[in-house]
Amino acid sequence: MNEELRVESTGETVGEAKWAAMRKLERVCPGLDKAAVRFQVVSEGERGLLGVGYTPARVVATVDEEGRAESTARSDEPVDIALVRGLVTRITAGMGIQCSVDMAEQEGGIVATCSGRDLGLLIGRHGQTIDAVQYLTNAILARSIPGRYAVVDAAGYRARREASLSALARRAADDAVQRGGRVELEPMTAVERKIVHLQLKDVDGVETTSEGTEPNRFVVVLPSS
Amino acid sequence: MAELLAYLARQLVDEPDAVRVEEVESEHLVVLRLHVAKDDVGKVIGRQGRIARALRAIVRAGGARDGRRLVLEIAD
């Protein structure tokens, strides 16, 4: 018996319709390999003029029993990594962000890196959206596997943010020494504050501390006495 | 978005069957009202409101994708 799984989807372009179909299939078979999916374009769609004559592109996607079996074969990755992959994939898809999620293991933590379109929306102002995704992912992960930690990243965002925080920390240190007074930084998450503290730990002439209460806790850089 | 919110809430609570999201549309915004079992309210709010804040950020961003103003409300 060869049971096929079949879904139909629409989108503004054939590419978007295919992408939406893929998401629907992934909900049923997590970790499904795109190569195992056959797409059939039902309608190319019409862009229309000023919204007149617009018809969506329509595709039918099918996976056969074999492809489905492989999808479960791939989920022999460790449960914690599979859990984080599933969560981040589900959250980004639910937010309407088109991206793929790659998993890695780094310094004892799980790293989920998103790449694709709309990453600015995923990151959000000052990274508040991606930090929210990471916080919820960890809250849910902790419920089933306590002691594991996951980082959610988007196309090098965390590395860029760390570099800019380090630069900010050094400028604040120079400032504190020159003016001989305390310099207060913007409120940051605990992870970000730690980056600042570590950056200035071995810098002569300044010390750092944190003040305020979450979520408005911030780092203060001051000349050492 | 309501579907994602319900999914996330179900992962956080002890009684996933009691999770329900009500969508209330008004002129300028859509309110997603999250209902959970009485004993689970704290779980979707979190320590110092952190879970609620994270859920709000995700709901807001998800709405912004389609140019809608989405607001999360936790029913008690």
Interface residues (C-beta under 8 A of the other chain):
Chain A: L87 R90 I91 G94 M95 G96 I97 D118 L121 L122 G124 Q128 T129 D131 A132 V133 Y135 L136 A139 I140 R143 E214 P215
Chain B: M1 E3 L4 Y7 L8 Q11 L12 G46 Q48 R50 I51 R53 A54 L55 R56 A57 I58 R60 A61 G62 A64 R65 D66
